[in-house]
Amino acid sequence: MDSLLAVEPLDVTTAPDPQDRAETVLQALLSRQSHWPLTSPGPGDKELASIFDAALRAPDHGNLRPWRFVVVRGAARAALGEVLVDIACARSPGEPRSAHAHRAQKAQAAPVIIALGAAVDPSSTVPEVEQLLAVGAATMNMLNAIHVLGYGGFWATGADSYEPAMHSALGFEPSERLLGFLFVGTPPANQRPAKRPASAAFVREWTGPSSQQTSAN
């Protein structure tokens, strides 16, 4: 792996003081970026457990625990690829299956794929958008954990994520939603660090109602 991209598993206990530990963690977070495609090896059972533990530290209004994750790896990726081909065929019934065979390769783009589900509780007083945001926050926690463990991740959505056939094939309940997939594995060795804009372009400080709003009252 490129030394600019390689992130050794983070052990903050080796830093001599809290400030140094904080800087180590912050620099790891600031070096995170998306990677595609991803190769073997991917995280094993112990590392995946840590990744999911990180997910469950996300903010969760009402303690609803809306997170539902499905891990796809090994031979199951080929089965997922066939589901992708089935979906493409259903969209274009006049075309032969061979015309969509290439769609199966998407399921081979990483050694580990995590389907991201949300169990939205319509009876809760917690707004639906906040329940969905809890799953988004959990997903970001996973991406950060994947990164500090030395792997790469890619969050993908698209039409296939919202197909009832995909939802059913992955065993989600009717009340649950599929919000996309995390592809997880080893990043490409030649991928350059992503260029980021200055954060100041997206941040402003509020000091009270604007003069325009005040004059309108």
C-alpha positions, 0 to 999 in steps of 0.5 A, a space after each residue: 500500500 502507498 505510505 500515504 494511504 496505509 493506516 496501521 491499526 490504531 493503538 492510542 495507548 502508545 501515545 505518551 499523553 492525552 494531547 498526543 493521543 488526541 492528535 493521533 486519532 484526529 490525524 487518522 480521521 483526517 486521512 480517511 477517504 473512499 476507495 474503489 475497488 477493494 481487494 483482499 484481505 478484508 477484515 476478519 470476524 474479530 475486526 468486524 466485531 469491532 467495526 459493528 461495536 463502533 456502529 452502535 456508538 452512534 447517536 440514537 434518539 429514543 434508544 430505538 436501535 434502528 440499525 440492521 446490518 447484513 454481512 456478505 462475504 465468501 461464496 455468498 458474493 456470487 449469490 449476490 451477483 446473481 441477484 444483481 443480474 436478476 434485477 437487471 433482467 427484470 428491468 429489461 425483460 426483452 434482453 437476454 440474461 447474457 446482456 446483464 452478466 457483467 452486473 455480477 462483478 459488482 458483488 466481487 468488488 470487495 471481499 466484504 460487503 455490508 448491507 445497511 438496513 434501517 428498522 424505522 418505528 412509525 409508532 415512535 415519537 422520534 421523527 423518521 428522519 432522525 431514525 434514518 440519520 442514526 443509521 447514517 451516523 452508525 455507517 460513518 462510525 463503521 467507515 472510520 473504524 474500517 479506516 483506522 484498522 487499516 482497510 478501505 471502505 466505499 458507501 454505495 447506494 443506487 437503484 439496486 439498493 431500493 429494489 424490493 427484490 434486493 430487499 427480499 433477497 437479503 432477508 430484510 423485514 417488510 418494515 425495514 429499509 435497505 439504505 445501501 452497501 458498504 464495500 470493505 477491503 484493502 485499498 488500491 496501492 496507487 490511489 492518491 489522497 483525496 483533495 478536500 476543500 477548506 472547511 471555512 467555505 461550509 461554516 459560519 458563525 451565528 451571532 443573532 437574528 439577521 438584520 433582514 429578519 429583524 426589520 421584517 418583524 
